[in-house]
Amino acid sequence: MTELLLIPGMFLVTFSVRYLLFGVAGKVRFPPWLTSALSFVPPAVLTAIIVPALLLPRGELWLQADNPWLLSGIFAALVSFWRRDLLTTIVTGMLFFMLLRFGFGL
């Protein structure tokens, strides 16, 4: 019974927060310094997610050459700088990771 109330409650909270933000999106103007500062949020969040996944895949620091997560991350970064295409970067990084994990058994 609690789940039946929880799901609509979560929907209402999520929808109302997002609807309010979309409703005032064109009416609120941020100062230039805040707009500039907010442009650094996506790279900071992605870095906070990716770096621990590459360096701490087993819960402790792993910087050896047999770390497939780290090697795949480096490979994906090189592909990203070379091709400048997100889909190519993701696909080649995942293929390289699968080759290391399942092909070479790292």
Secondary structure, 3 states (H helix, E strand, C coil): CHHHHHHHHHHHHHHHHHHHHHHCCCCCCCCHHHHHHHCCHHHHHHHHHHHHHHHCCCCCCCCCCCCHHHHHHHHHHHHHHHHCCHHHHHHHHHHHHHHHHHHCCC
